Amino acid sequence: MSDTIEKIKCLIIGSGPAGYTAAIYAARANMHPVLYQGTQPGGQLTTTNEVENFPGYPEGVTGPEMMVQLQEQAKRFGTDIRDGWATKVDFSGPLHKVWINDDKEIHAETVIISTGASAKYLGLPSEQHYLKMGGGVSACAVCDGFFYRNQEVVIVGAGDSACEEAHYLSKLCKKVTMLVRTERFRASRIMEERVRKTENIEILTNTSTVEVMGDGQVVTSVKVVNTASGEEREIPATGFFVAIGHKPNTDIFADYITLDETGYIVNVAGSSKTNVAGVFVAGDAADHVYRQAITAAGTGCMAALDAERYLAALE
């Protein structure tokens, strides 16, 4: 443990659209923010090849390129951007204590949590290969469905989110094959009925993914197995969507910050405030509904403004 304690006005934990936007606003307000990028600098968008639905990019932009631009914009106004991630916090007192990499101790007057959420994947080597290649594996139909217009895709999942994403894909794609691991959906009845009534959605129950097939660069099909009969088959597809949930990156805050049953931070309605005065949240760490870059950026702005007003009230 370091003997040196750094005292700052505003600490931003995590990067991505939420963290960088918060940094831009905080820096312009002379809060001298320090931002630690976390274990995935730039957040989930760094795994997204093309972003076409963020305003201001008429020709689209790659996720990594957008994150570099946001980072540079935050730096331009004086944000201190650092490598490292928060490993421990103590929000029990008026000064908020955060430890970075189990070593450096920071005391911050305000903290903005923008640690995001991580999509859950099946963990198959082939799935991870094509995810890294950007060649047909995605955990966000709204983000990437556009690239599969008039094509055949496969989606894995059985909850409300999976049904919603399958229905969204059905409006764009020629055919959507939905893989449900057990005999029945976990989704609400109304969501299940919606996908069952959609003509170009085929539902395969008792079906698990064996392998995502392709030419090494892009997905061409998905090998599945019927868990009741043991029969294997190959489904032609250019896209493989995984909709089995997200895990918010909030574990280290659980002793101090109110979380919901799935780990998302509970914010005060209409604001970025948490149950701890001076601690704010932005982005997917609190958002289990929209999970878009533009909404994350918006809440980053809110968090910086809320933090500025909090500091002003202390003076």
TAUR-V397599 format. One line per field, one symbol per residue. ss: DSSP state (~ for helix, > for strand, _ for the rest). psi: psi as a letter, one per 40 degrees, with the letter a starting at -180 (. if undefined). burial: b if it has 16 or more other ideal C-beta (glycine too) atoms within 10 Angstrom, else e. A space follows every 10 residues. Layout:
BEGIN
ss=???
psi=???
burial=???
END
This chain:
BEGIN
ss=____>>>>>> >>>__~~~~~ ~~~~~~~~__ ___>>>____ __~~~~~___ >_________ >_~~~~~~~~ ~~~~~~___> >>___>>>>> _____>>>>> ___>>>>>>> >>>___>>>_ ____~~~~~~ ~~~___>>__ ~~~~~~~~__ _>>>>>___~ ~~~~~~~~~~ ____>>>>>_ ________~~ ~~~~~~____ >>>>__>>>> >>>>____>> >>>>>>____ _>>>>>__>> >>___>>>__ ~~~_____>_ ____>_____ __>_____>> >_~~~_____ __~~~~~~~~ ~~~~~~~~~~ ~~~~_
psi=hiehhhhidh hhhibadddd ddddddddef efihhhdaeg headeeehdh heehiegdei iidddddddd ddddddeehg hiiiiheiih feadhhhhhh fechhhhhdi hhhfeaihih idehdddddd ddeffehieh dddeddefhf ihihhhiead dddddddddd edidihhhhh dadiieiidd ddddddehde hhhhifhihd ihiaeddihd ihhihhedde hiihhhieih hhgeiihige deededhhia eeeihhihhe ieiaehhehi iiaedehedd fidddddddd dddddddddd dddd.
burial=eeeeeeebbb bbbbbbbbbb bbbbbbbbbe bebbbbbbeb bbbbbbbbee beebeeeeee bbbbebbeeb beebbeeebb beeebbeebe beeeebbbbb eeebbbbbbb bbbbbbbbbe ebebebbebb beebbbbbbb bebbbeebee bbbbbbbbbb bbbbbbbbbb ebbebbbbbb beeebebeee bbebbeebee bebbbebebe bbbbeeeebe bbebbeeeee eeeebebbbb bbbbbbebbb ebbeeebebe eebbbebeee ebbbebebbb bbbbbbbbee bbbebbbbbb bbbbbbbbeb beeee
END
